[in-house]
Amino acid sequence: MPISIVGLRKWLALMAGGFIVIVVLFYLYAQRRAEQVSHEVPAPLPYQVQQSTQDFELSKSEHGRTLFTVRAARTVQFKQGGRASLRDVNIIIYGKESNRFDQIYGKNFEYDPKTGEIAGIGPVHIDLEGNAQGPARPDQTPPEVLQNPIHIDTTDLVFNEKTGNAATHGVVNFKMAQASGSAVGARYIAKENTLVIDSNVDITVLGANPSHILAAHAAVTKIPRQVVLDKAVLIQEKEKIAADVATIFFKPDNTAYRIIGNGSVQGQTSTGIKARAERADYLLNPHNTFHSGVLTGNVHVEQAGAKPMQGTAQQVSMEFAADNQLSKMRAVKDVKLLQSQVPVPGQVQQAELDSDAVDFRFKPGQQLDHADTSGKAQIVILTSPAAPKPRSAGQPVIAKSSTASSVPIPTTLTARKFHAVFGDDNQIKFVRGAPDAKIVSQNPGQPDRVSTSRTVDASFSDEGAISKVVQTGEVHYVEGQREAWADKGTYTPSDMILTLNGSPRIVEKSMTTTADVLRMNRQSGQALANGHVKTTYSELKPQPGGAMLASSDPIHVVSASMTADRNSNLAVYSGGARLWQGGNVVRAPAITFNRADRSMLAEGVFPQRVDTLFLQTEATGAISQTHVTANHLDYSDPQRRAHFSGGVVMRSAQGTVTADDAIAYLLPRGQRPAARESAKGSDDTPSQIDHVVADGHVVVQQPGRRATGNHLVYTAAQAKYVLTGGNPSIFDAERGSVNGDSLTFYSHDDRVLVESKGTSPAITQTRPK
């Protein structure tokens, strides 16, 4: 919008300085002829006429001053009916103040006293010249110096001394210091004080920046003093402006003071900017400089190319400084300013500023400096989803949102007021909104994502797209059942990520996460946290069928980072992750937790391993710990099943068990082994082990005893171990080694049951001292 207004100002100024001069001089000439000839020459002619075969002279004087003189250098012949044929005619008009020296001359003229017509036959020439020294000098003395005379050539000019009207149907050519041009047909209507140029107005304005003016029709009137151009077009180099009707108004001294364009005012600059409006109205200072202007009615500006832009409003008001420099501009009523990014595969964005009113300020050189909105205002960003980036090694896999699509996602920024800063290319570079800033992002099939703050700052890239949006002060984010708080929020439309800093906190379905930095994908709903991550799952309902995580106590998780997906209910904690409920704890380099069914997958990364702590109720009612380390843990609370793999080590008060793989089956929450129902202690120990199945290089280490095999079944109720596979054996420090196909022993006594496969299996039972 602003660039086109500058162009419009320049074009209209050229029109005022070039074309107006021409048509006004036509007007002055016709007016003088009407006032000084026709109105002063009644019929019959009361003049002294000297006629001969060689000379003819006709003059008119008033108060001792000659108004005009008509001379014919050759034969004067009166024809039938009183008409006279004049040769080599020269008409000089001095004016009432003797300040003119206008001449009309040609080879052949004809005068009819009955009709009052003085007609030029063939070419007629007109020289219009002021004579400032005339009043102080004798009559009929030509100017000492001709100052920029205007020369006009036409044909068949007819002047009626009775009506004061003058007309020609031929081509009118003119030439002066500032411009030259032509038209077809001209008429002066004395009664209306109107000069009409019939068609084909074509004017070339000379100077450092020559321009071309075209019009289908023109009219100059005395009351009011104005010039009206139909279908006016001005062309300067590659710049162009056109209007259905252009009207230029004059003061009594014939200086222009106002220009109005009506009906489809359109313009185009050399840079490809196009503008249009229904009406343009400009006020001029002396010397044809612009004072102010108003564009009204569907004002529209557009710029194509590498940095597309469009602007619309119902009215645009302008103020000009010295040298026609645009200083202020105010756009009101449905103001829209749209900047688009050049399409990039996988990433397209456009930003639109909407407001009730926008005030623009300009810096020297007609460059936009800044703008301020008033009334209701918003910025709408349309962003297409970016192409997914390749997943780096070790990065957890999060289920992709089923709602993702290629439809552009609208994000709306609102505030009580926006302040925009422009670059040298008249493109918005920065926008600040305050107070009551708000961002709303919409995605079909998902809840709106809303964030509020005291202020919002939007930065634009060199390509014209919004590159970053920063919210500060009491940032609050809402997305369905997800809420977040922070001191600062940064949103990047390219990847649709909202980053929260300054004590960020996020809450969703009784899940609360704090971290140094929180990130949320506003399209997929994925959340990422980094630095001192802590998550608390609260308001849990007890799960009678569960075990390790079945209590109603909060579940806590801490780690260095977290990635959570709201659609899959998965949260991946990595970097020294630790999860616990009550006294049950799992430590691992990475833990994936599913809050829907309270299951988890813990992964170790050498040399760090998965470390799990179970609380157990002993036969005495005392609470003991079972400590398990492994490379992997897969736990399902509904199944009460903990699967350990990779160098499993299980330590308890009864001893240590190592194996390649081990599965611990837990009792339902609150249930104890049958052999310990009478024991005193907690009735709600959630991690009570029912039995354990271990495979691969099994080693059981107890005080004074070491057993090996390939398969172990441990039953907690009887503290019973059954070891099979791989020629199991037990080594006792006092009794030596015992081998068999199956070895059964207990933690609470010294019994050992040995079974061997054969026709007569032998069973040995020992009771060491």
ZAMARGU-4260 file (C-alpha; in steps of 0.2 Angstrom, whole numbers, plus 5000, padded with zeros to 4 digits):
<rodrens>
0) 5000/5000/5000 | 5013/5014/5005 | 5024/5011/4989 | 5009/5013/4978 | 5004/5029/4986
5) 5021/5036/4983 | 5019/5032/4965 | 5002/5039/4964 | 5008/5055/4972 | 5022/5057/4959
10) 5010/5053/4944 | 4997/5065/4949 | 5010/5079/4952 | 5016/5076/4935 | 4998/5077/4928
15) 4996/5093/4938 | 5012/5101/4932 | 5010/5096/4914 | 4993/5093/4907 | 4985/5107/4917
20) 4996/5120/4910 | 4991/5115/4892 | 4972/5115/4895 | 4972/5131/4905 | 4981/5140/4891
25) 4968/5134/4879 | 4955/5140/4892 | 4963/5157/4894 | 4964/5160/4875 | 4946/5155/4872
30) 4940/5166/4887 | 4949/5181/4881 | 4942/5179/4863 | 4925/5177/4871 | 4927/5192/4882
35) 4938/5204/4872 | 4931/5200/4854 | 4913/5193/4853 | 4906/5202/4868 | 4914/5218/4863
40) 4909/5218/4844 | 4891/5220/4841 | 4883/5219/4824 | 4884/5229/4813 | 4902/5232/4815
45) 4905/5250/4823 | 4924/5249/4819 | 4934/5259/4808 | 4939/5248/4793 | 4953/5252/4782
50) 4952/5242/4767 | 4962/5241/4751 | 4968/5227/4739 | 4983/5226/4750 | 4978/5229/4768
55) 4964/5225/4781 | 4965/5230/4799 | 4952/5228/4813 | 4955/5234/4831 | 4946/5237/4847
60) 4951/5249/4861 | 4944/5253/4878 | 4949/5267/4890 | 4964/5271/4879 | 4971/5254/4878
65) 4970/5242/4863 | 4962/5225/4867 | 4965/5217/4850 | 4971/5220/4833 | 4966/5210/4817
70) 4977/5213/4802 | 4977/5205/4785 | 4993/5208/4775 | 4985/5204/4758 | 4969/5207/4748
75) 4953/5210/4758 | 4938/5205/4748 | 4920/5206/4753 | 4909/5193/4745 | 4891/5191/4742
80) 4881/5192/4759 | 4895/5203/4766 | 4907/5189/4770 | 4926/5194/4769 | 4940/5183/4764
85) 4957/5188/4772 | 4974/5182/4768 | 4990/5181/4779 | 4980/5186/4794 | 4988/5190/4811
90) 4978/5193/4826 | 4986/5200/4842 | 4977/5200/4859 | 4984/5212/4872 | 4971/5209/4886
95) 4962/5223/4896 | 4978/5225/4907 | 4989/5225/4892 | 4999/5211/4900 | 4996/5198/4885
100) 5004/5197/4868 | 4995/5182/4861 | 4995/5179/4842 | 4984/5169/4831 | 4989/5169/4813
105) 4987/5159/4797 | 4986/5160/4778 | 4967/5161/4775 | 4953/5167/4786 | 4935/5170/4782
110) 4923/5182/4791 | 4904/5181/4790 | 4896/5196/4798 | 4879/5188/4797 | 4884/5173/4807
115) 4898/5181/4817 | 4910/5167/4812 | 4928/5170/4809 | 4935/5154/4802 | 4953/5149/4799
120) 4954/5139/4783 | 4968/5127/4783 | 4982/5128/4796 | 4980/5140/4810 | 4994/5145/4823
125) 4993/5151/4840 | 5007/5159/4851 | 5002/5162/4869 | 5014/5174/4878 | 5013/5185/4894
130) 5019/5203/4893 | 5023/5209/4911 | 5030/5226/4904 | 5015/5229/4894 | 5005/5241/4906
135) 5020/5253/4907 | 5024/5253/4889 | 5015/5260/4873 | 5001/5251/4865 | 5005/5236/4853
140) 5023/5235/4859 | 5029/5217/4859 | 5038/5210/4874 | 5057/5213/4874 | 5060/5195/4879
145) 5048/5180/4875 | 5047/5170/4890 | 5042/5151/4887 | 5029/5155/4874 | 5016/5141/4870
150) 5014/5137/4852 | 4998/5128/4846 | 4995/5122/4828 | 4978/5117/4822 | 4967/5118/4807
155) 4950/5125/4802 | 4948/5135/4819 | 4931/5144/4819 | 4927/5158/4831 | 4909/5165/4833
160) 4910/5183/4838 | 4891/5183/4843 | 4891/5168/4854 | 4909/5168/4860 | 4911/5150/4855
165) 4926/5143/4846 | 4929/5126/4839 | 4940/5115/4828 | 4938/5097/4823 | 4956/5095/4817
170) 4971/5089/4826 | 4978/5101/4839 | 4997/5101/4842 | 5005/5111/4855 | 5023/5114/4861
175) 5031/5123/4875 | 5046/5122/4886 | 5039/5109/4899 | 5028/5098/4887 | 5022/5095/4870
180) 5007/5085/4864 | 4991/5084/4853 | 4973/5081/4853 | 4959/5079/4840 | 4945/5092/4841
185) 4943/5107/4853 | 4928/5117/4858 | 4926/5133/4869 | 4908/5136/4875 | 4907/5154/4881
190) 4891/5153/4890 | 4897/5139/4901 | 4915/5146/4901 | 4920/5128/4896 | 4934/5122/4885
195) 4931/5104/4879 | 4945/5094/4871 | 4936/5081/4861 | 4947/5065/4860 | 4964/5058/4858
200) 4973/5069/4871 | 4991/5064/4870 | 5004/5074/4880 | 5023/5071/4883 | 5029/5080/4899
205) 5048/5084/4897 | 5061/5084/4911 | 5073/5073/4920 | 5059/5060/4922 | 5049/5062/4906
210) 5031/5055/4906 | 5016/5052/4894 | 4998/5058/4898 | 4984/5050/4888 | 4965/5054/4890
215) 4950/5050/4879 | 4942/5067/4883 | 4945/5083/4893 | 4935/5098/4899 | 4941/5115/4907
220) 4928/5126/4916 | 4929/5143/4924 | 4915/5141/4937 | 4921/5130/4945 | 4939/5132/4940
225) 4943/5114/4936 | 4950/5102/4923 | 4941/5085/4920 | 4950/5071/4911 | 4940/5055/4905
230) 4950/5039/4904 | 4966/5047/4910 | 4982/5037/4909 | 4999/5043/4914 | 5015/5033/4910
235) 5032/5036/4916 | 5046/5024/4911 | 5038/5007/4918 | 5026/5016/4930 | 5008/5019/4925
240) 4992/5026/4933 | 4974/5027/4926 | 4957/5033/4932 | 4940/5033/4924 | 4939/5052/4928
245) 4952/5064/4935 | 4947/5081/4941 | 4960/5095/4945 | 4953/5111/4954 | 4961/5128/4953
250) 4961/5144/4963 | 4957/5161/4956 | 4975/5163/4951 | 4974/5147/4941 | 4986/5137/4953
255) 4980/5119/4956 | 4975/5115/4974 | 4965/5099/4973 | 4966/5083/4962 | 4952/5070/4963
260) 4952/5053/4953 | 4936/5044/4952 | 4931/5026/4946 | 4944/5013/4946 | 4959/5022/4950
265) 4973/5010/4946 | 4992/5011/4946 | 5008/5000/4943 | 5026/5004/4948 | 5042/4999/4940
270) 5044/4986/4953 | 5028/4977/4949 | 5017/4984/4963 | 4999/4987/4958 | 4987/4998/4966
275) 4968/5002/4964 | 4955/5012/4973 | 4938/5018/4969 | 4943/5036/4973 | 4958/5047/4976
280) 4957/5065/4983 | 4973/5075/4985 | 4976/5093/4992 | 4990/5103/4985 | 5002/5116/4993
285) 5008/5131/4982 | 5020/5126/4968 | 5010/5110/4966 | 5017/5100/4981 | 5006/5088/4990
290) 4999/5093/5007 | 4988/5078/5010 | 4977/5064/5001 | 4964/5051/5004 | 4961/5035/4995
295) 4943/5028/4997 | 4933/5013/4992 | 4941/4995/4991 | 4959/5001/4992 | 4970/4987/4986
300) 4989/4985/4984 | 4998/4970/4978 | 5016/4965/4975 | 5022/4950/4966 | 5039/4942/4965
305) 5051/4935/4978 | 5042/4944/4992 | 5023/4944/4988 | 5012/4957/4997 | 4994/4962/4997
310) 4986/4976/5007 | 4968/4982/5007 | 4957/4995/5017 | 4942/5005/5014 | 4951/5022/5016
315) 4969/5028/5017 | 4973/5045/5023 | 4991/5053/5019 | 5001/5068/5025 | 5016/5074/5016
320) 5032/5083/5021 | 5043/5094/5011 | 5048/5089/4993 | 5032/5079/4992 | 5039/5066/5005
325) 5026/5055/5012 | 5027/5056/5031 | 5011/5049/5038 | 4998/5037/5032 | 4982/5030/5041
330) 4972/5015/5034 | 4955/5012/5042 | 4940/5000/5040 | 4944/4982/5036 | 4963/4985/5035
335) 4973/4969/5029 | 4991/4967/5026 | 4996/4950/5019 | 5014/4944/5017 | 5018/4928/5008
340) 5033/4917/5008 | 5039/4910/4991 | 5033/4892/4991 | 5046/4880/4997 | 5043/4861/4996
345) 5036/4855/5013 | 5035/4873/5020 | 5023/4887/5015 | 5018/4901/5025 | 5008/4918/5024
350) 5005/4931/5037 | 4991/4943/5037 | 4989/4958/5049 | 4970/4963/5051 | 4965/4979/5061
355) 4952/4992/5062 | 4965/5005/5059 | 4984/5006/5056 | 4995/5022/5057 | 5011/5021/5046
360) 5026/5032/5048 | 5039/5035/5035 | 5058/5039/5036 | 5067/5049/5023 | 5068/5041/5006
365) 5049/5037/5007 | 5053/5021/5016 | 5041/5013/5029 | 5048/5015/5046 | 5035/5008/5058
370) 5016/5006/5060 | 5004/5005/5075 | 4987/4997/5075 | 4972/5004/5084 | 4955/4995/5088
375) 4953/4977/5085 | 4969/4969/5078 | 4976/4952/5074 | 4989/4943/5065 | 4984/4926/5056
380) 4998/4914/5051 | 4994/4900/5039 | 5008/4887/5039 | 5008/4870/5030 | 5016/4856/5040
385) 5034/4854/5037 | 5042/4838/5030 | 5047/4826/5044 | 5065/4827/5049 | 5076/4811/5049
390) 5076/4802/5066 | 5094/4803/5074 | 5102/4787/5081 | 5095/4783/5098 | 5081/4795/5097
395) 5065/4787/5104 | 5051/4783/5092 | 5035/4792/5096 | 5019/4787/5087 | 5014/4799/5073
400) 4998/4809/5076 | 4984/4801/5065 | 4977/4819/5063 | 4992/4826/5054 | 4988/4832/5036
405) 4994/4844/5023 | 4981/4857/5026 | 4988/4874/5031 | 4987/4876/5050 | 4980/4894/5055
410) 4988/4902/5070 | 4980/4919/5076 | 4989/4932/5086 | 4979/4945/5095 | 4983/4960/5107
415) 4976/4976/5112 | 4989/4985/5100 | 5002/4980/5088 | 5018/4989/5084 | 5026/4984/5067
420) 5044/4988/5061 | 5048/4988/5043 | 5064/4984/5033 | 5072/4994/5018 | 5061/4983/5006
425) 5045/4989/5015 | 5042/4972/5022 | 5037/4969/5040 | 5052/4963/5050 | 5046/4964/5068
430) 5029/4965/5077 | 5026/4968/5095 | 5008/4965/5103 | 5004/4971/5120 | 4995/4970/5132
435) 4984/4955/5133 | 4993/4945/5120 | 4985/4929/5114 | 4990/4915/5101 | 4977/4903/5095
440) 4982/4888/5084 | 4968/4878/5075 | 4970/4860/5069 | 4955/4850/5062 | 4949/4837/5073
445) 4959/4843/5088 | 4956/4856/5102 | 4962/4874/5099 | 4979/4878/5106 | 4978/4894/5115
450) 4992/4903/5124 | 4991/4920/5133 | 5004/4932/5140 | 5007/4950/5143 | 5017/4953/5127
455) 5020/4944/5110 | 5034/4948/5098 | 5034/4941/5080 | 5050/4941/5069 | 5050/4940/5050
460) 5063/4932/5039 | 5070/4940/5024 | 5058/4929/5013 | 5043/4938/5022 | 5038/4924/5033
465) 5036/4924/5052 | 5051/4915/5059 | 5048/4916/5077 | 5035/4922/5090 | 5040/4926/5108
470) 5028/4928/5122 | 5034/4935/5139 | 5026/4938/5156 | 5014/4925/5163 | 5013/4914/5149
475) 4998/4902/5150 | 4995/4888/5137 | 4979/4878/5135 | 4976/4863/5123 | 4961/4853/5128
480) 4966/4845/5145 | 4984/4851/5143 | 4989/4867/5152 | 5007/4875/5153 | 5014/4890/5162
485) 5031/4899/5160 | 5039/4916/5160 | 5043/4915/5142 | 5036/4905/5127 | 5044/4905/5109
490) 5034/4898/5095 | 5043/4894/5078 | 5030/4892/5064 | 5042/4882/5053 | 5041/4867/5064
495) 5026/4872/5075 | 5036/4870/5091 | 5032/4880/5107 | 5046/4882/5118 | 5043/4887/5137
500) 5057/4894/5148 | 5057/4901/5165 | 5051/4889/5178 | 5040/4880/5165 | 5026/4868/5170
505) 5014/4857/5160 | 4999/4848/5167 | 4988/4835/5158 | 4976/4823/5165 | 4984/4824/5182
510) 5001/4823/5174 | 5012/4837/5180 | 5030/4840/5172 | 5043/4853/5176 | 5060/4856/5168
515) 5072/4869/5163 | 5064/4869/5146 | 5048/4862/5139 | 5044/4861/5121 | 5027/4856/5113
520) 5022/4853/5095 | 5006/4862/5092 | 5002/4851/5077 | 5005/4834/5084 | 5003/4837/5102
525) 5020/4830/5106 | 5029/4837/5122 | 5048/4837/5125 | 5056/4842/5141 | 5075/4845/5145
530) 5085/4849/5160 | 5080/4843/5178 | 5064/4835/5171 | 5052/4829/5184 | 5035/4822/5181
535) 5021/4817/5194 | 5006/4807/5190 | 4994/4811/5203 | 4975/4808/5207 | 4978/4790/5203
540) 4964/4777/5206 | 4970/4761/5215 | 4971/4746/5203 | 4966/4730/5213 | 4972/4719/5199
545) 4989/4728/5198 | 5005/4726/5208 | 5021/4737/5207 | 5012/4753/5201 | 4994/4749/5207
550) 4993/4761/5222 | 4984/4777/5223 | 5000/4786/5228 | 5008/4797/5215 | 5020/4790/5202
555) 5036/4801/5201 | 5048/4801/5186 | 5064/4812/5185 | 5077/4812/5171 | 5087/4824/5160
560) 5075/4824/5146 | 5057/4818/5141 | 5047/4816/5126 | 5028/4813/5128 | 5014/4809/5115
565) 4997/4813/5120 | 4989/4801/5107 | 4998/4785/5113 | 4999/4790/5131 | 5018/4786/5130
570) 5032/4796/5139 | 5050/4793/5136 | 5062/4798/5149 | 5080/4798/5146 | 5097/4803/5154
575) 5097/4796/5172 | 5079/4792/5172 | 5071/4786/5189 | 5053/4781/5192 | 5045/4777/5208
580) 5029/4774/5218 | 5031/4773/5236 | 5046/4762/5240 | 5046/4754/5223 | 5060/4762/5212
585) 5066/4759/5194 | 5082/4768/5188 | 5088/4767/5170 | 5096/4777/5156 | 5079/4777/5147
590) 5062/4773/5153 | 5046/4773/5142 | 5031/4774/5153 | 5013/4771/5147 | 5001/4780/5160
595) 4986/4772/5152 | 4990/4754/5159 | 5004/4759/5170 | 5017/4749/5160 | 5035/4753/5157
600) 5050/4749/5146 | 5067/4752/5154 | 5083/4752/5143 | 5101/4751/5149 | 5115/4759/5139
605) 5132/4752/5143 | 5139/4754/5156 | 5123/4760/5164 | 5110/4747/5168 | 5092/4745/5173
610) 5091/4745/5192 | 5074/4740/5200 | 5069/4739/5219 | 5054/4729/5225 | 5048/4730/5243
615) 5044/4713/5250 | 5035/4707/5266 | 5044/4693/5275 | 5037/4679/5285 | 5040/4689/5301
620) 5030/4704/5294 | 5046/4714/5291 | 5048/4724/5275 | 5063/4719/5265 | 5070/4724/5248
625) 5073/4714/5232 | 5085/4723/5221 | 5086/4718/5202 | 5099/4725/5189 | 5098/4720/5171
630) 5100/4728/5153 | 5082/4728/5150 | 5065/4729/5159 | 5048/4726/5152 | 5035/4729/5165
635) 5016/4727/5163 | 5006/4731/5179 | 4989/4724/5173 | 4999/4707/5170 | 5009/4710/5186
640) 5024/4704/5175 | 5042/4711/5176 | 5053/4704/5162 | 5072/4707/5165 | 5085/4703/5151
645) 5103/4705/5149 | 5114/4700/5163 | 5101/4699/5176 | 5106/4701/5195 | 5093/4699/5208
650) 5098/4703/5226 | 5087/4700/5242 | 5089/4695/5260 | 5089/4677/5255 | 5104/4679/5243
655) 5108/4683/5225 | 5102/4676/5208 | 5111/4679/5192 | 5104/4674/5175 | 5103/4679/5157
660) 5084/4682/5158 | 5072/4683/5172 | 5053/4685/5174 | 5046/4691/5190 | 5027/4688/5193
665) 5019/4698/5206 | 5004/4696/5217 | 4989/4707/5216 | 4991/4723/5226 | 4988/4719/5245
670) 4989/4700/5243 | 5002/4690/5252 | 5009/4673/5249 | 4998/4660/5257 | 5011/4654/5269
675) 5013/4672/5276 | 4994/4677/5278 | 4996/4677/5297 | 5012/4688/5297 | 5010/4706/5303
680) 5014/4721/5292 | 5007/4731/5278 | 4992/4725/5269 | 4996/4736/5254 | 5013/4731/5248
685) 5011/4732/5229 | 5027/4724/5223 | 5025/4707/5232 | 5034/4694/5222 | 5024/4678/5219
690) 5037/4668/5209 | 5052/4671/5198 | 5057/4661/5182 | 5075/4663/5177 | 5084/4656/5162
695) 5102/4655/5155 | 5118/4653/5166 | 5108/4654/5182 | 5118/4656/5198 | 5110/4656/5215
700) 5122/4663/5229 | 5117/4661/5247 | 5128/4661/5263 | 5138/4645/5262 | 5129/4639/5247
705) 5131/4641/5228 | 5120/4633/5215 | 5121/4633/5196 | 5109/4628/5182 | 5101/4634/5166
710) 5083/4636/5173 | 5076/4642/5190 | 5059/4643/5197 | 5058/4653/5213 | 5042/4652/5223
715) 5041/4666/5236 | 5028/4658/5248 | 5039/4643/5252 | 5055/4652/5249 | 5058/4638/5237
720) 5071/4636/5223 | 5069/4623/5209 | 5085/4622/5198 | 5085/4612/5182 | 5094/4611/5166
725) 5113/4611/5162 | 5117/4598/5175 | 5112/4608/5190 | 5123/4608/5205 | 5125/4614/5223
730) 5141/4617/5232 | 5140/4618/5250 | 5156/4624/5260 | 5153/4610/5273 | 5146/4596/5263
735) 5154/4598/5246 | 5145/4597/5229 | 5128/4589/5225 | 5123/4586/5207 | 5106/4580/5199
740) 5094/4583/5185 | 5084/4593/5197 | 5089/4602/5213 | 5076/4609/5225 | 5081/4619/5240
745) 5074/4632/5252 | 5080/4649/5260 | 5073/4646/5277 | 5081/4629/5281 | 5095/4618/5275
750) 5084/4605/5265 | 5090/4600/5248 | 5080/4589/5237 | 5090/4580/5223 | 5081/4571/5208
755) 5089/4561/5195 | 5081/4554/5179 | 5083/4534/5177 | 5074/4518/5179 | 5076/4519/5198
760) 5079/4538/5202 | 5088/4541/5218 | 5082/4554/5230 | 5093/4561/5244 | 5089/4572/5258
765) 5102/4580/5269 | 5102/4590/5284 | 5119/4598/5287 | 5124/4602/5305
</rodrens>
